[in-house]
Every structure is written in C-alpha cells, then in structure tokens.
Amino acid sequence: MTEKRIRQILDGVAAGSMTPGAAFKLIRELPFEDLGFAKLDSHRSIRRGIPEAVFGEGKTADQLAAIGRRVLASGTNLIITRLAADKARIVKRKIRALVYHRDARIGAVVKGRREPSGRGIVMVLSAGTSDIPVAEEAALCAELFGNRVARVYDVGVAGIHRLTANLEVIREASVLVVVAGMEGALPSVVAGLVDKPVIAVPTSVGYGASMGGLAALLGMLNSCASGVTVVNIDNGFGAALAATLINRVGIERDGH
C-alpha cells in the first residue's frame, strides 16, 4: 500500500465513486498482513518512504513467492535481497515479472519506478572486484529507492592512485557508500579526503585472519577519520537505505 494508492481510495470515497465498505476492504490490512509464516508490513512505505524489502536467505522459494505476490497486490515494488540464482529461477516461475540482478543477488519487480530525487548523487565505491556483489546490492537498492547513483569500483588502498585519480568525481557526490573487505581501510582514506557523509560497508572478503569480515568491521569502527558510519558485514541494503535518508534530508522541509 502506497501513499498514492491510499489517497486514490480516499478521493474515491469523497467523490462517491467508492463506498466506505469497499475502501475499508482495500486498506484493512494496515499496518500489516498476517500470512501465517510471515507478517507483511504493507504500511512501511508510508511511514518511511521505502517499502519493506524481503531477505531471501533462509526462506524457501514458495515462501518468497507467496510474500512477493502479496507485496505486489498491495501496490508496492518488490525487492528480494540475498537471493540465490537457483532460488530466483523457481520464484520467477511463480512471479513472471521478477527481474533477477545476478551481480547484486537481488530479485525485483518495479510496478512504479520512482523519479530520481534527493539532494545529489549517492556514489558507491568498492575496494576490490570481489567486493562488487555487496557494492551492487547497495547501488541497485539506492536506485530502486529513488536516488541518482554513480559507481566507482576497484579503487582499494593497495593501489591508492586508482582512488586519487577519481577524486574529482568522488567529491561531487552528496553521500558515499564505501565497500571494502580485507582490512577495511578504504572508508577511512575516503573520509579523510572528502567533506561528505561516508557510510562504510565491511564485506566478508578476505583470507582467514579477516574472520569473515570481522577484521574489516572492527577497522571501520575504529576509523581515525571522524564521522564514518558503519553498517553490518555485507549489508549493502542497509547502507543504501541510510544513504537514501541522508540524501533526502531537508527536501520535504524546503520544497527542493
């Protein structure tokens, strides 16, 4: 259920083209719909401006399809994160409109694409090529949330000249999502060079001493560059949502 859809329903009642009973039937699932195995938060897009996303890991294809059908029936876009390719094929047989973005491991159905909004560009940086799946999750989600998004990949500290060669374009962004594994140093370097918010995303990429991303997480939390915000390991979705909220600050208040 979206704000636009609720306004259409209320306008229909006001105009006499829809009965109060029919309107109640359409909105009675607010604020959530109980599917038995899941409770669908159909009100989230109204509260936060961003619909509920479905975490694909740990759910069966049948569960994802059932949730997905109800999400689409409520009039909102469907976003399934951390969706494996084999599971995506099964879900797509049940939801034909599903588009699978392999690099981001995201399945999506866009019923109404948001016009790009926000104060500027959300830029996603990755330290290495192995970090791209998490970076793409962040970038694609940020686009689906209605941001203008730019990508600068494989600019890690092992070859710092790759980063400095892109500083001019990086400084044009309004929010930076910086994705890195191994020791997780890239967000600290970026935050020391730019005056924009930096959201750091540790990834589970690395050899044994990286401890599945814990080394990168702790490195980012202990950043000597002030003001770095850190999300959980491999959480590109969370970084995209945080960047979206930052990029929207003041838009509604001053009308820009």
Order of alpha helices (4+ residues) and beta strands (2+ residues): alpha-alpha-beta-beta-alpha-beta-alpha-beta-alpha-beta-beta-beta-alpha-beta-alpha-alpha-beta-alpha-beta-alpha-beta-alpha-alpha
